[in-house]
Amino acid sequence: MSQGSPFERRRAGLLLHPTSLPGDYDNGDLGPHAYRFVDFMAACGFSVWQTLPLGPPHADLSPYSAQSVHAGNPRLIALEPLIEAGWLQPDGGPRAGEDGWAYRQRRLIEARRGFQARGGAQGGAYDDFQRQFGYWLDSYALYQAIRAAHQGQAWFDWPRELRDRQPIALAAAKRNLAETIAQHRFEQFLFHQQWAALKRYANERGILLFGDIPLFVGYDSADVWAQRDAFLLDREGRREVVAGVPPDYFSATGQLWGNPHYAWERMRANGFQWWKERVHTQLTQFDLLRIDHFRGLEAYWEIPASAETAVSGRWQQAPGDELFQALQAQFGGLPLVAEDLGIITPEVEQLRDKHGFPGMKVLHFAFGGGADNPYLPHNHIPNAVVYTGTHDNNTTVGWFAELDQQSQSHLFDYLGGGPAQMPDLLIRAAFASVARLAVIPMQDVLCLGGDDRMNRPGVADGNWRWRFRWDQVGARVADHYRHLLDLYGRV
């Protein structure tokens, strides 16, 4: 990592997506509870807040297949700052039968009217925002407006002239949908302002924000619609090949994700401009970033779009080394972490190590095998991030309850202690690791069981909705964690 990197000293962090914060409506947001969470982290001695991607999700709420790699999720926009600014009048909350998101949408429309009437000096900040982020904001707002006008249809099912971005059709859409377009622009301005203010507050208290870049992009997204040349699509915008992973120990048919693949040759030809813009946006929001499915930047599993499983795919080389050289030339040192979990080849390790990116060590994967397991703490290295588990894992309490007897015996033989000390034993093992950064999911801090996990991979419904309550945080939690972080040199 570069000089001044987050990995120059030992740190500890918490993993919590902002939607999991407490609050009044359907999901947490960037309002008072987010600031209280920063204060809680500072009291504990944590110095890194890791989130999931912040983009606007589809109906399944997954942040890993968002409608834009640049835009922020408008569900995260807090209403309290809009009332304080005088753009919104206090009210009695949602109407009968109105869910939290419908209520928030209605209030954001009201806030825009208030901004137009009473925005004052903020008008200049809004103009600056639109100029600075026009490289994605224009197409995103238009995409969302057209999508809404077609009852939420995906762009590849729109009328041909809109699907193919014919200039006359786009000009007509901009005229006819001007109000909706302006609303989406305004909401992105609000998100940007609120996130920047929260980041400033966290940074002033010694806390870095740690984001996440999904390698692949949602097919139904503003990014694919606006820049089809960056992806392997046919003349009608249909996918030629899709992303996934090959069969392995966990799945006899592999995983068929369905994301379009990048047109790497065309990206290489223009100096990876699409990636430079993507990383630029993320670096305005975060102090360090994880690249999900990092191995796909060395080689990726390419599956025919017509296939029903991932079995018929093939490996294709990706220009990861050239990409990182181009990004480093643009941005200098890259504060990136490689998600290098699963079956990783020497070539992937070489790519990671050549550019100095820390990898990941997950303690849920450590027990039940031999002493050479790379996730066991004695095999860790300083340039790494250690987790008890990630957003895709069960909570540590839930994981332990499902662990086979051999693995449980191995865990206690290795760490000492007994079942009554879970999850504290695993948390202490993470903090004791030589890995420079240790990250703990908030569920583990609260000692929660499997019903409180964030995501169940392979299960379509019911994910991404978990939230905590402040009454779950005991009075002595901050003192306990400040003691542990001091004990293991991570304050």
Solvent accessible surface area in square Angstrom, and as a share of the most:
residue,aa,sasa,rsa
1,M,67,0.30
2,S,51,0.33
3,Q,166,0.74
4,G,65,0.63
5,S,12,0.08
6,P,19,0.12
7,F,6,0.02
8,E,99,0.44
9,R,109,0.40
10,R,63,0.23
11,R,32,0.12
12,A,0,0.00
13,G,0,0.00
14,L,0,0.00
15,L,11,0.05
16,L,4,0.02
17,H,13,0.06
18,P,0,0.00
19,T,19,0.11
20,S,1,0.01
21,L,0,0.00
22,P,16,0.10
23,G,35,0.34
24,D,119,0.62
25,Y,50,0.19
26,D,79,0.41
27,N,18,0.09
28,G,1,0.01
29,D,20,0.10
30,L,2,0.01
31,G,3,0.03
32,P,73,0.46
33,H,57,0.25
34,A,0,0.00
35,Y,61,0.23
36,R,125,0.46
37,F,0,0.00
38,V,0,0.00
39,D,63,0.33
40,F,20,0.09
41,M,0,0.00
42,A,32,0.25
43,A,51,0.39
44,C,0,0.00
45,G,7,0.07
46,F,4,0.02
47,S,7,0.04
48,V,0,0.00
49,W,0,0.00
50,Q,6,0.03
51,T,0,0.00
52,L,3,0.02
53,P,11,0.07
54,L,10,0.05
55,G,9,0.09
56,P,4,0.03
57,P,18,0.11
58,H,40,0.18
59,A,94,0.73
60,D,70,0.36
61,L,40,0.20
62,S,13,0.08
63,P,6,0.04
64,Y,37,0.14
65,S,40,0.26
66,A,15,0.11
67,Q,15,0.07
68,S,3,0.02
69,V,22,0.13
70,H,13,0.06
71,A,3,0.03
72,G,2,0.02
73,N,8,0.04
74,P,15,0.09
75,R,47,0.17
76,L,1,0.00
77,I,0,0.00
78,A,0,0.00
79,L,8,0.04
80,E,68,0.30
81,P,45,0.28
82,L,4,0.02
83,I,59,0.30
84,E,147,0.66
85,A,52,0.40
86,G,26,0.25
87,W,14,0.05
88,L,5,0.02
89,Q,116,0.52
90,P,95,0.60
91,D,70,0.36
92,G,86,0.83
93,G,18,0.17
94,P,59,0.37
95,R,152,0.56
96,A,111,0.86
97,G,92,0.88
98,E,37,0.16
99,D,82,0.43
100,G,6,0.06
101,W,50,0.17
102,A,40,0.31
103,Y,3,0.01
104,R,3,0.01
105,Q,76,0.34
106,R,44,0.16
107,R,9,0.03
108,L,0,0.00
109,I,75,0.38
110,E,48,0.22
111,A,0,0.00
112,R,24,0.09
113,R,148,0.54
114,G,4,0.04
115,F,16,0.07
116,Q,118,0.53
117,A,76,0.59
118,R,127,0.46
119,G,10,0.09
120,G,69,0.66
121,A,102,0.79
122,Q,64,0.29
123,G,27,0.26
124,G,40,0.38
125,A,40,0.31
126,Y,31,0.12
127,D,70,0.36
128,D,75,0.39
129,F,7,0.03
130,Q,43,0.19
131,R,171,0.63
132,Q,97,0.43
133,F,4,0.02
134,G,22,0.21
135,Y,79,0.30
136,W,18,0.06
137,L,0,0.00
138,D,73,0.38
139,S,24,0.16
140,Y,3,0.01
141,A,0,0.00
142,L,5,0.03
143,Y,0,0.00
144,Q,19,0.08
145,A,1,0.01
146,I,1,0.00
147,R,39,0.14
148,A,61,0.48
149,A,48,0.37
150,H,44,0.20
151,Q,162,0.72
152,G,34,0.33
153,Q,84,0.37
154,A,18,0.14
155,W,0,0.00
156,F,34,0.14
157,D,72,0.37
158,W,9,0.03
159,P,55,0.35
160,R,131,0.48
161,E,74,0.33
162,L,20,0.10
163,R,15,0.06
164,D,45,0.23
165,R,75,0.27
166,Q,78,0.35
167,P,109,0.69
168,I,154,0.78
169,A,15,0.12
170,L,17,0.09
171,A,44,0.34
172,A,29,0.22
173,A,10,0.08
174,K,110,0.46
175,R,169,0.62
176,N,117,0.60
177,L,38,0.19
178,A,54,0.42
179,E,120,0.54
180,T,49,0.29
181,I,19,0.10
182,A,27,0.21
183,Q,16,0.07
184,H,36,0.16
185,R,50,0.18
186,F,1,0.00
187,E,13,0.06
188,Q,4,0.02
189,F,3,0.01
190,L,2,0.01
191,F,3,0.01
192,H,55,0.25
193,Q,55,0.25
194,Q,15,0.07
195,W,5,0.02
196,A,34,0.27
197,A,32,0.25
198,L,0,0.00
199,K,34,0.14
200,R,139,0.51
201,Y,50,0.19
202,A,0,0.00
203,N,54,0.27
204,E,124,0.56
205,R,99,0.36
206,G,44,0.42
207,I,1,0.00
208,L,34,0.17
209,L,0,0.00
210,F,0,0.00
211,G,0,0.00
212,D,3,0.02
213,I,3,0.01
214,P,20,0.13
215,L,3,0.02
216,F,18,0.07
217,V,3,0.02
218,G,3,0.03
219,Y,20,0.08
220,D,17,0.09
221,S,0,0.00
222,A,4,0.03
223,D,10,0.05
224,V,0,0.00
225,W,0,0.00
226,A,25,0.19
227,Q,76,0.34
228,R,47,0.17
229,D,106,0.55
230,A,11,0.09
231,F,0,0.00
232,L,45,0.22
233,L,20,0.10
234,D,58,0.30
235,R,224,0.82
236,E,70,0.31
237,G,0,0.00
238,R,101,0.37
239,R,86,0.31
240,E,90,0.40
241,V,24,0.14
242,V,5,0.03
243,A,0,0.00
244,G,2,0.02
245,V,25,0.15
246,P,30,0.19
247,P,54,0.34
248,D,52,0.27
249,Y,199,0.76
250,F,174,0.73
251,S,29,0.19
252,A,93,0.72
253,T,65,0.38
254,G,10,0.10
255,Q,85,0.38
256,L,73,0.36
257,W,103,0.36
258,G,16,0.15
259,N,20,0.10
260,P,1,0.00
261,H,2,0.01
262,Y,3,0.01
263,A,3,0.03
264,W,20,0.07
265,E,120,0.54
266,R,117,0.43
267,M,4,0.02
268,R,85,0.31
269,A,90,0.70
270,N,93,0.48
271,G,29,0.28
272,F,8,0.03
273,Q,82,0.37
274,W,9,0.03
275,W,2,0.01
276,K,38,0.16
277,E,37,0.16
278,R,4,0.02
279,V,3,0.02
280,H,67,0.30
281,T,2,0.01
282,Q,19,0.09
283,L,49,0.25
284,T,51,0.30
285,Q,18,0.08
286,F,5,0.02
287,D,36,0.19
288,L,0,0.00
289,L,0,0.00
290,R,8,0.03
291,I,5,0.03
292,D,33,0.17
293,H,27,0.12
294,F,0,0.00
295,R,22,0.08
296,G,2,0.02
297,L,0,0.00
298,E,24,0.11
299,A,7,0.05
300,Y,15,0.06
301,W,27,0.09
302,E,11,0.05
303,I,0,0.00
304,P,56,0.35
305,A,41,0.32
306,S,104,0.67
307,A,23,0.18
308,E,162,0.73
309,T,53,0.31
310,A,0,0.00
311,V,83,0.48
312,S,70,0.45
313,G,13,0.12
314,R,145,0.53
315,W,113,0.40
316,Q,51,0.23
317,Q,130,0.58
318,A,12,0.09
319,P,12,0.08
320,G,1,0.01
321,D,45,0.24
322,E,73,0.33
323,L,1,0.00
324,F,1,0.00
325,Q,93,0.41
326,A,23,0.17
327,L,2,0.01
328,Q,54,0.24
329,A,92,0.72
330,Q,104,0.46
331,F,55,0.23
332,G,39,0.37
333,G,41,0.40
334,L,9,0.04
335,P,24,0.15
336,L,2,0.01
337,V,1,0.00
338,A,1,0.00
339,E,23,0.10
340,D,14,0.07
341,L,38,0.19
342,G,58,0.55
343,I,140,0.71
344,I,37,0.19
345,T,43,0.25
346,P,85,0.54
347,E,90,0.41
348,V,1,0.00
349,E,72,0.32
350,Q,119,0.53
351,L,15,0.07
352,R,38,0.14
353,D,85,0.44
354,K,131,0.56
355,H,22,0.10
356,G,19,0.19
357,F,5,0.02
358,P,0,0.00
359,G,6,0.06
360,M,4,0.02
361,K,34,0.14
362,V,0,0.00
363,L,0,0.00
364,H,13,0.06
365,F,85,0.35
366,A,0,0.00
367,F,20,0.08
368,G,23,0.22
369,G,47,0.46
370,G,42,0.40
371,A,74,0.57
372,D,122,0.63
373,N,28,0.14
374,P,72,0.45
375,Y,32,0.12
376,L,1,0.01
377,P,24,0.15
378,H,105,0.47
379,N,51,0.26
380,H,13,0.06
381,I,88,0.45
382,P,62,0.39
383,N,48,0.25
384,A,1,0.01
385,V,0,0.00
386,V,0,0.00
387,Y,2,0.01
388,T,0,0.00
389,G,1,0.01
390,T,15,0.09
391,H,19,0.09
392,D,57,0.30
393,N,25,0.13
394,N,19,0.10
395,T,7,0.04
396,T,0,0.00
397,V,48,0.28
398,G,6,0.06
399,W,28,0.10
400,F,23,0.10
401,A,80,0.62
402,E,135,0.60
403,L,31,0.16
404,D,84,0.43
405,Q,132,0.59
406,Q,123,0.54
407,S,8,0.05
408,Q,33,0.15
409,S,57,0.37
410,H,41,0.19
411,L,0,0.00
412,F,36,0.15
413,D,127,0.66
414,Y,74,0.28
415,L,44,0.22
416,G,33,0.31
417,G,49,0.47
418,G,17,0.17
419,P,88,0.55
420,A,106,0.82
421,Q,90,0.40
422,M,23,0.10
423,P,3,0.02
424,D,41,0.21
425,L,20,0.10
426,L,0,0.00
427,I,2,0.01
428,R,75,0.27
429,A,10,0.07
430,A,0,0.00
431,F,0,0.00
432,A,54,0.42
433,S,4,0.03
434,V,79,0.45
435,A,0,0.00
436,R,82,0.30
437,L,4,0.02
438,A,0,0.00
439,V,0,0.00
440,I,0,0.00
441,P,13,0.08
442,M,0,0.00
443,Q,15,0.07
444,D,1,0.01
445,V,8,0.04
446,L,18,0.09
447,C,80,0.48
448,L,26,0.13
449,G,26,0.25
450,G,21,0.21
451,D,137,0.71
452,D,35,0.18
453,R,43,0.16
454,M,12,0.05
455,N,12,0.06
456,R,87,0.32
457,P,80,0.50
458,G,92,0.88
459,V,78,0.45
460,A,85,0.66
461,D,119,0.62
462,G,50,0.49
463,N,9,0.05
464,W,26,0.09
465,R,124,0.45
466,W,26,0.09
467,R,63,0.23
468,F,2,0.01
469,R,137,0.50
470,W,33,0.12
471,D,115,0.60
472,Q,47,0.21
473,V,27,0.15
474,G,40,0.38
475,A,108,0.84
476,R,175,0.64
477,V,26,0.15
478,A,24,0.19
479,D,81,0.42
480,H,69,0.31
481,Y,9,0.04
482,R,102,0.37
483,H,107,0.48
484,L,0,0.00
485,L,0,0.00
486,D,99,0.52
487,L,100,0.50
488,Y,51,0.19
489,G,46,0.45
490,R,0,0.00
491,V,74,0.43
